[in-house]
Amino acid sequence: MSQFFGQADINLTNYWPADWLAAVQSVGACDLAENTRNCHLRLFKYLPEQYASSVLDGNLLFRNLPYFMKIEGDPRVDAYEGMHVDAPNNDVTITNVTTGQKIVGRFAYHNELNRPELIFCFCLSMAYDAGLRKFGGACIEITDEQALHDRIAGALLRRSRLTRLDRPLLRADRITYYRTDAAVAEGVDIKNPTHLPFLKRDTYAAEQEYRYVFAKRGGYELNQVIVNRLHQRNADIAKLKADEITLRIGSIRDIAEARAV
């Protein structure tokens, strides 16, 4: 069942004529407490062999969400990074709350990050699986997730003294995979922008992804839009700039080791 449609005051955006409502609801960054982590969680980083030594030396490459939207021909590509899509498999009725006019059709409701280019991720997997060699021929196992988290958090704290970062400075969690025609898992707030980087469509579920995420100032802001079947997602993506940041946390060879895949 749709989580959005049927509301009395749905806002329509610039995908619609001017006489329809064109409102974007934004909320400020949240200071949501980070989810409880399991220090015994096994994490695996799959990557090209030539970069494994650098990662073990503590050079962690964080890429922003548009990077993953744009990498054509790569198994990581996902045009819907940083958002939740609610797309019922049936016609829905939308009412213009100003004029009372109604339209019926197939629509999708997006809760998305207003500026996904400000969100940076370091991605791993909870699965030790040869099928994930598609991300690279080398595998590094993190044997102490808590220690890795603390070192990343410390590096971000130092960085925040020079670069304005959103709060919380670091979020770390497993990805929640969802169907676009069904409700998300309990405990996931699709209107909380700090949750959105941890949502992906269920077609990616085999990756069993786990992420460390931080945001530059202004990154955790919500944008809500309704689109119809003519919406061109690629046009939105073309406006965004891919970026990356290498976070140096010091050697992790004491809490990580190379594994054969």
PyMOL commands that set and color helices and strands:
alter all, ss='L'
color gray80, all
select helices_A, chain A and resi 49-56+65-70+116-118+130-135+145-160+196-198+202-207+233-238
alter helices_A, ss='H'
color red, helices_A
select strands_A, chain A and resi 43-47+59-64+83-86+92-95+102-105+107-113+119-125+138-142+171-174+176-178+199-201+209-215+222-228+244-248+256-259
alter strands_A, ss='S'
color yellow, strands_A
deselect
rebuild
show_as cartoon
